[in-house]
């Protein structure tokens, strides 16, 4: 009943937090001692969008999907 909805919401939140943490803690956002001034920004030149891929985030997606299914179940 209510516990199923609560656990489902908890799973969704935990899945989203896992995906955010995996993105944030993946690697350094900047190089400590950059020799040229062109790459003075926070993002490295070759970061790309791989950190948003399915390979790195599948555990968080699975947990969030299980939570979403639990939220969609009819309460008896």
Secondary structure, 3 states (H helix, E strand, C coil): CHHHHHHHHHHHHHHHHHHHHHHHCCCCCCCCCCCCHHHCCCCCCCCCCHHHCHHHHHHHHHHHHHHHHHHHCCCC
